[in-house]
């Protein structure tokens, strides 16, 4: 018996079925194209060697030869197909975006500037357990403080429509929010406050990271979302 590579000669027979099956479950090549090219050349060399060493009085029949070629071709094609499917599943592009398609039209809370167009924005409060007073700080698109108001201490979501009190509301624009907490007159913490905004579009960047385009055009990574809800 002569055994060469993963083509086995048993007397005058050429059998690659078992070994190709083993090859398909082994360690995959880093490149589908390189794998196919390299192993096809190996196959041809092994086949040539086997034909040169077969019994001339009982050569391999042409039908057996065709079966061996078809078996090799089928296994190679299946392995390349699997590699392509794995790449689509794990890589960036439409496969990743489609997983977030149900986010479209939803409202997500992100710690970022929010577009105020006259419709109330819902703000999520920070932890207030150790504080006895909290102040909402509002900044405009330039980062300047444009309002300071007492923030409710009940721990629930807060509706902001240019102001909390309804007096002298700010005009439409892009605003960011933070809450400064106090114990008596002693400042404790200052934390950014997430605001709910509607998801208008979903994209994948060149690295495959999912980006959300929110109402007003702001763009944020999906991993910045801290809460989600149906629009209300």
C-alpha positions as CSV (number, residue, x, y, z in Angstrom):
1,X,0.0,0.0,0.0
2,X,1.3,3.4,-1.0
3,X,-0.1,6.4,1.0
4,X,0.7,9.8,-0.2
5,X,-0.7,13.0,1.4
6,X,-4.5,12.5,1.7
7,X,-4.9,10.4,-1.4
8,X,-4.7,6.7,-0.6
9,X,-3.9,3.9,-3.1
10,X,-5.1,0.5,-2.0
11,X,-3.8,-1.9,-4.6
12,X,-5.1,-0.4,-7.9
13,X,-7.8,1.8,-6.3
14,X,-7.7,5.5,-5.7
15,X,-9.8,6.5,-2.7
16,X,-10.0,10.1,-1.5
17,X,-13.6,10.1,-0.2
18,X,-12.7,9.5,3.5
19,X,-9.7,11.7,3.5
20,X,-11.4,14.6,1.9
21,X,-14.1,14.3,4.5
22,X,-11.4,14.5,7.2
23,X,-9.9,17.4,5.5
24,X,-13.2,19.3,5.5
25,X,-13.4,19.0,9.3
26,X,-9.8,19.9,10.0
27,X,-8.2,23.3,10.5
28,X,-9.5,25.7,7.9
29,X,-7.2,27.8,5.7
30,X,-6.9,31.5,6.3
31,X,-7.8,32.2,2.7
32,X,-10.5,30.4,0.7
33,X,-8.8,31.2,-2.6
34,X,-5.3,30.1,-1.4
35,X,-6.8,26.9,0.0
36,X,-8.5,25.9,-3.2
37,X,-5.4,26.7,-5.4
38,X,-2.9,24.9,-3.2
39,X,-4.9,21.8,-2.5
40,X,-5.9,21.4,-6.2
41,X,-2.3,21.4,-7.2
42,X,-1.6,18.9,-4.4
43,X,-4.4,16.7,-5.7
44,X,-3.0,16.8,-9.2
45,X,0.5,15.8,-8.0
46,X,-0.9,13.0,-5.9
47,X,-3.1,11.8,-8.7
48,X,-0.3,11.8,-11.2
49,X,1.9,9.9,-8.8
50,X,-0.8,7.3,-8.2
51,X,-1.5,6.8,-11.9
52,X,2.2,6.3,-12.5
53,X,2.3,3.6,-9.9
54,X,-0.9,1.7,-10.7
55,X,-1.0,-1.8,-12.0
56,X,-0.7,-1.4,-15.8
57,X,-2.6,-4.7,-16.2
58,X,-5.5,-3.5,-14.2
59,X,-5.6,0.3,-14.5
60,X,-8.2,2.5,-12.9
61,X,-11.4,2.8,-15.0
62,X,-12.3,6.2,-16.4
63,X,-15.6,6.2,-14.4
64,X,-13.7,5.8,-11.1
65,X,-11.4,8.6,-12.2
66,X,-14.4,10.9,-12.8
67,X,-15.9,10.1,-9.5
68,X,-12.7,11.0,-7.7
69,X,-12.5,14.4,-9.5
70,X,-16.2,15.1,-8.7
71,X,-15.8,14.2,-5.1
72,X,-12.8,16.5,-4.7
73,X,-14.5,19.4,-6.5
74,X,-17.7,19.0,-4.4
75,X,-15.9,19.1,-1.1
76,X,-13.8,22.1,-2.1
77,X,-16.8,24.0,-3.3
78,X,-18.7,23.3,-0.1
79,X,-15.8,24.5,2.1
80,X,-15.5,27.7,0.1
81,X,-19.2,28.3,0.4
82,X,-19.1,27.8,4.2
83,X,-16.2,30.3,4.4
84,X,-18.2,32.9,2.5
85,X,-21.2,32.4,4.7
86,X,-19.2,32.7,7.8
87,X,-17.7,35.9,6.5
88,X,-21.1,37.4,5.8
89,X,-22.4,36.4,9.2
90,X,-19.5,37.8,11.2
91,X,-18.4,40.8,9.1
92,X,-19.8,44.3,8.6
93,X,-22.4,45.3,6.1
94,X,-26.1,44.5,5.6
95,X,-25.9,41.3,7.8
96,X,-25.0,43.5,10.8
97,X,-27.4,46.3,10.0
98,X,-30.4,43.9,9.5
99,X,-30.0,42.8,13.1
100,X,-30.9,46.3,14.3
101,X,-33.7,46.9,11.8
102,X,-36.3,46.7,14.5
103,X,-34.8,49.7,16.1
104,X,-36.0,51.9,13.3
105,X,-38.7,54.3,14.5
106,X,-38.0,53.5,18.1
107,X,-36.9,56.1,20.7
108,X,-33.5,55.4,22.3
109,X,-31.9,57.2,25.2
110,X,-28.4,58.4,24.7
111,X,-26.2,60.7,26.6
112,X,-25.7,63.3,23.9
113,X,-27.0,66.6,22.6
114,X,-30.7,66.3,21.7
115,X,-32.7,68.2,19.1
116,X,-35.5,70.2,20.6
117,X,-38.1,71.3,18.1
118,X,-40.9,72.3,20.4
119,X,-42.0,68.8,21.2
120,X,-41.1,67.7,24.8
121,X,-38.0,65.7,25.4
122,X,-38.0,62.9,27.9
123,X,-34.9,62.9,30.2
124,X,-33.8,60.0,32.3
125,X,-32.6,61.0,35.8
126,X,-29.3,60.0,37.4
127,X,-29.0,58.3,40.8
128,X,-30.4,60.6,43.4
129,X,-30.4,58.4,46.5
130,X,-27.8,60.3,48.5
131,X,-28.9,63.8,47.4
132,X,-31.5,66.1,48.9
133,X,-31.4,68.5,46.0
134,X,-30.7,68.3,42.2
135,X,-30.3,71.0,39.5
136,X,-30.7,70.5,35.8
137,X,-28.0,72.2,33.8
138,X,-28.8,72.9,30.1
139,X,-26.1,73.7,27.5
140,X,-26.5,74.9,24.0
141,X,-24.7,73.6,20.9
142,X,-21.7,75.7,21.7
143,X,-21.4,74.2,25.2
144,X,-22.6,77.4,27.0
145,X,-24.9,77.0,30.0
146,X,-28.3,78.5,29.0
147,X,-30.5,77.3,31.9
148,X,-30.3,76.0,35.5
149,X,-33.5,74.6,37.1
150,X,-34.4,72.5,40.1
151,X,-34.7,68.9,39.0
152,X,-37.4,66.6,40.5
153,X,-36.2,64.2,43.2
154,X,-38.8,61.5,42.7
155,X,-36.5,59.5,40.4
156,X,-38.9,59.3,37.5
157,X,-38.4,60.3,33.9
158,X,-38.8,64.0,33.3
159,X,-40.5,65.9,30.4
160,X,-38.6,68.9,29.2
161,X,-40.2,71.4,26.8
162,X,-37.7,74.2,26.7
163,X,-37.9,74.4,30.5
164,X,-39.1,72.3,33.4
165,X,-41.3,75.0,35.0
166,X,-42.9,76.1,31.7
167,X,-41.6,79.6,32.3
168,X,-39.4,81.3,29.7
169,X,-38.8,78.2,27.6
170,X,-35.7,78.0,25.5
171,X,-36.1,78.2,21.7
172,X,-35.8,75.1,19.4
173,X,-32.2,74.0,19.0
174,X,-29.7,71.3,20.0
175,X,-29.2,71.0,23.8
176,X,-27.3,68.7,26.2
177,X,-28.3,68.1,29.8
178,X,-26.6,67.2,33.1
179,X,-27.8,67.1,36.7
180,X,-25.7,68.3,39.6
181,X,-26.7,66.9,43.0
182,X,-26.3,68.4,46.4
183,X,-26.4,67.4,50.0
184,X,-27.4,70.6,51.7
185,X,-25.1,73.1,50.1
186,X,-22.4,70.6,49.3
187,X,-22.1,69.5,45.7
188,X,-22.0,65.7,45.3
189,X,-21.9,64.7,41.6
190,X,-22.5,66.1,38.1
191,X,-23.8,63.5,35.6
192,X,-24.8,63.7,32.0
193,X,-28.5,63.0,31.5
194,X,-29.7,60.8,28.6
195,X,-32.6,62.1,26.4
196,X,-34.9,59.9,24.3
197,X,-34.6,60.5,20.5
198,X,-36.1,58.8,17.5
199,X,-34.0,56.4,15.4
200,X,-34.3,57.5,11.7
201,X,-31.5,55.4,10.1
202,X,-29.1,52.6,10.8
203,X,-25.7,52.3,9.2
204,X,-22.5,50.1,9.6
205,X,-19.2,51.9,9.5
206,X,-16.0,50.6,7.9
207,X,-15.2,48.6,11.0
208,X,-18.6,47.0,11.1
209,X,-19.8,49.0,14.1
210,X,-23.5,49.9,14.0
211,X,-24.2,53.6,13.9
212,X,-27.6,55.1,14.7
213,X,-28.8,58.3,12.9
214,X,-31.2,60.1,15.2
215,X,-33.9,62.7,14.6
216,X,-32.1,65.9,13.7
217,X,-29.1,64.1,12.2
218,X,-27.0,63.3,15.2
219,X,-25.0,60.0,14.8
220,X,-24.1,57.7,17.7
221,X,-22.8,54.1,18.2
222,X,-25.4,51.6,19.1
223,X,-23.5,50.7,22.3
224,X,-24.1,54.2,23.6
225,X,-27.8,53.4,24.0
226,X,-28.9,53.1,27.6
227,X,-32.7,52.6,27.1
228,X,-35.2,52.1,24.3
229,X,-39.0,52.5,24.1
230,X,-41.9,52.8,21.6
231,X,-42.5,56.3,20.5
232,X,-45.1,58.0,22.6
